[in-house]
Amino acid sequence: MRKSFAYPILFMTLITSITVFALAFLNESTAERVATLQETELRTKILYAFDIDLNTDDPVEIERIFYENIEEETSGEERIFILKENNQDTGYAFPVSGPGLWGTINAYVAISTDYDELLGIVFVKHEETPGLGGRIEEEAFLQQFRGLNVSSAEDGNYIVYRPATNGNVDAIAGATLTSQSVANLLNQDIDIFINARKGE
């Protein structure tokens, strides 16, 4: 009786040990590959924010184009990307985030070094409703921020939806809460970034 009781315990212990070992080995053996894919995805998004065309999905080629145009610095735990043109700094891309309808929205904003013009935005993570708030990733919405003049923004309102006074972009139809969340996080974090850079 005692033998039959011990057998399934030993069997399950053996199976669990093998499974844990296999998963640990798989995680360790793929960690570098996963990190490379994540870094390639981020480089692709930063290049998009700076409006630099990519006609390839080859990680090596993406890395080459990235480092031909962009340098990186850190501010605390944040990564700031600097667009270089003729050895001159012409733009910054910095992370922004804030609450959305269903979870945190993470994005990068690219802005000119004189802080007068948004060069572009790109979303890196969100949990908004597909077909509604999820449309913040659509080209039609993103293109509104390309070259957007924010030099005359008042009280930190860089993004204002039409038809409000001084409106400069259109919200997503049927996704009012997500649209407002995006405006809030952009306005707040753009203001923080600019003031920090200016030392204010």
C-alpha positions as CSV (number, residue, x, y, z in Angstrom):
1,M,0.0,0.0,0.0
2,R,2.8,2.4,0.9
3,K,4.7,1.6,-2.3
4,S,1.6,2.3,-4.5
5,F,1.2,5.7,-2.6
6,A,4.8,6.7,-3.2
7,Y,5.0,5.9,-6.8
8,P,2.7,8.6,-8.2
9,I,4.4,11.2,-6.0
10,L,7.8,10.2,-7.4
11,F,6.4,10.1,-10.9
12,M,5.0,13.6,-10.6
13,T,8.2,14.9,-9.1
14,L,10.2,13.5,-11.9
15,I,7.8,14.9,-14.6
16,T,7.8,18.3,-12.9
17,S,11.6,18.4,-12.6
18,I,12.0,17.5,-16.3
19,T,9.4,20.1,-17.3
20,V,11.0,22.8,-15.2
21,F,14.5,22.0,-16.6
22,A,13.1,22.0,-20.1
23,L,11.5,25.4,-19.7
24,A,14.5,26.9,-18.0
25,F,16.7,25.6,-20.8
26,L,14.3,27.0,-23.4
27,N,14.2,30.3,-21.7
28,E,17.9,30.6,-21.4
29,S,18.6,29.4,-25.0
30,T,16.2,31.9,-26.5
31,A,16.8,34.9,-24.2
32,E,19.4,36.5,-26.6
33,R,17.1,35.9,-29.6
34,V,14.1,37.5,-27.8
35,A,16.2,40.5,-26.7
36,T,17.4,41.0,-30.3
37,L,13.8,40.9,-31.6
38,Q,12.6,43.3,-29.0
39,E,15.4,45.7,-29.7
40,T,14.8,45.5,-33.4
41,E,11.1,46.3,-32.9
42,L,12.0,49.3,-30.8
43,R,14.5,50.6,-33.3
44,T,11.9,50.2,-36.1
45,K,9.4,52.3,-34.0
46,I,11.9,55.0,-33.2
47,L,12.9,55.3,-36.9
48,Y,9.2,55.6,-37.7
49,A,8.7,58.3,-35.1
50,F,11.6,60.3,-36.8
51,D,10.0,59.6,-40.2
52,I,12.9,57.6,-41.5
53,D,11.9,55.2,-44.2
54,L,12.6,51.5,-43.7
55,N,12.4,49.2,-46.7
56,T,13.6,46.2,-44.9
57,D,12.8,43.9,-42.0
58,D,16.4,42.6,-41.7
59,P,17.6,43.2,-38.1
60,V,21.1,43.8,-39.3
61,E,20.1,46.4,-41.9
62,I,17.7,48.0,-39.4
63,E,20.5,48.3,-36.8
64,R,22.8,49.8,-39.5
65,I,20.2,52.5,-40.5
66,F,19.4,53.2,-36.9
67,Y,23.0,53.9,-35.8
68,E,23.6,55.9,-39.0
69,N,21.0,58.4,-37.9
70,I,20.4,58.1,-34.2
71,E,22.3,58.3,-31.0
72,E,21.1,57.3,-27.5
73,E,21.4,58.7,-24.1
74,T,19.8,57.8,-20.8
75,S,17.9,60.0,-18.4
76,G,17.3,58.0,-15.2
77,E,15.9,54.8,-16.4
78,E,14.5,56.3,-19.6
79,R,16.1,56.0,-23.0
80,I,16.2,59.2,-25.0
81,F,17.0,58.9,-28.7
82,I,18.6,61.8,-30.6
83,L,18.3,62.3,-34.4
84,K,21.5,63.4,-36.0
85,E,21.7,65.2,-39.3
86,N,25.1,66.4,-40.6
87,N,26.5,65.9,-37.1
88,Q,23.9,68.1,-35.6
89,D,21.1,67.2,-33.2
90,T,17.8,67.8,-34.9
91,G,15.3,65.9,-32.8
92,Y,14.6,63.9,-29.7
93,A,12.4,60.8,-29.2
94,F,11.4,60.2,-25.6
95,P,8.9,57.8,-23.9
96,V,5.5,58.8,-22.7
97,S,2.9,56.8,-20.9
98,G,-0.4,57.1,-19.1
99,P,-3.7,55.3,-18.3
100,G,-5.9,54.3,-21.2
101,L,-9.4,52.8,-21.2
102,W,-8.2,49.3,-20.3
103,G,-4.6,49.6,-19.3
104,T,-1.4,51.7,-19.7
105,I,-0.6,53.3,-23.0
106,N,3.1,53.5,-23.9
107,A,4.4,55.5,-26.7
108,Y,7.4,57.5,-28.0
109,V,7.1,61.2,-29.1
110,A,9.7,62.7,-31.4
111,I,10.1,66.5,-31.2
112,S,12.5,69.0,-32.9
113,T,15.4,70.2,-30.7
114,D,13.8,73.7,-30.6
115,Y,10.7,72.1,-29.2
116,D,8.5,73.8,-31.8
117,E,7.5,70.8,-33.9
118,L,6.4,67.3,-33.3
119,L,8.2,65.0,-35.7
120,G,6.0,62.0,-35.0
121,I,4.6,59.7,-32.4
122,V,4.5,55.9,-32.2
123,F,2.7,53.6,-29.8
124,V,4.7,50.7,-28.4
125,K,2.1,49.1,-26.1
126,H,-1.6,49.5,-25.3
127,E,-4.7,47.5,-24.4
128,E,-7.3,49.6,-26.1
129,T,-10.3,48.0,-27.8
130,P,-9.5,46.7,-31.3
131,G,-11.5,48.6,-33.9
132,L,-12.2,51.5,-31.6
133,G,-9.5,52.8,-29.3
134,G,-7.0,50.5,-30.9
135,R,-7.2,52.7,-34.0
136,I,-4.6,55.0,-32.3
137,E,-2.1,52.9,-34.2
138,E,-3.6,53.6,-37.6
139,E,-1.6,55.7,-40.0
140,A,-4.4,58.3,-40.5
141,F,-4.3,59.1,-36.8
142,L,-0.5,59.0,-36.4
143,Q,0.1,61.2,-39.5
144,Q,-1.8,64.1,-37.8
145,F,1.2,64.5,-35.5
146,R,3.8,64.6,-38.2
147,G,5.2,68.1,-38.4
148,L,2.6,69.5,-36.0
149,N,3.5,73.0,-34.9
150,V,3.3,73.2,-31.1
151,S,5.2,76.4,-30.6
152,S,2.1,78.3,-29.6
153,A,0.7,75.8,-27.2
154,E,-0.8,77.4,-24.1
155,D,-0.7,76.0,-20.6
156,G,0.8,72.7,-21.7
157,N,-2.0,72.0,-24.2
158,Y,0.1,70.8,-27.1
159,I,-2.6,68.5,-28.4
160,V,-6.2,69.8,-28.7
161,Y,-8.9,68.0,-30.5
162,R,-11.0,69.8,-33.1
163,P,-13.5,71.5,-33.0
164,A,-12.3,73.0,-29.7
165,T,-10.6,76.4,-30.0
166,N,-7.0,76.0,-31.2
167,G,-7.7,72.4,-32.1
168,N,-4.9,70.9,-34.1
169,V,-5.8,67.2,-34.5
170,D,-8.9,65.0,-34.9
171,A,-10.0,62.5,-32.2
172,I,-10.9,59.0,-33.2
173,A,-14.6,58.7,-33.8
174,G,-16.3,56.4,-31.3
175,A,-13.3,56.3,-29.0
176,T,-13.7,59.4,-27.0
177,L,-12.1,58.1,-23.8
178,T,-9.1,56.6,-25.5
179,S,-8.6,59.8,-27.5
180,Q,-8.7,61.9,-24.4
181,S,-6.3,59.6,-22.6
182,V,-3.9,60.0,-25.5
183,A,-4.1,63.8,-25.4
184,N,-3.7,63.8,-21.6
185,L,-0.6,61.6,-21.6
186,L,1.0,63.4,-24.6
187,N,0.4,66.9,-23.1
188,Q,1.6,65.9,-19.7
189,D,4.8,64.1,-20.7
190,I,5.7,66.6,-23.6
191,D,5.5,69.4,-21.1
192,I,7.6,67.5,-18.5
193,F,10.2,66.7,-21.2
194,I,10.5,70.2,-22.6
195,N,10.7,71.8,-19.1
196,A,13.3,69.3,-18.0
197,R,15.4,70.0,-21.1
198,K,15.2,73.7,-20.6
199,G,16.0,73.3,-17.0
200,E,12.8,74.8,-15.8
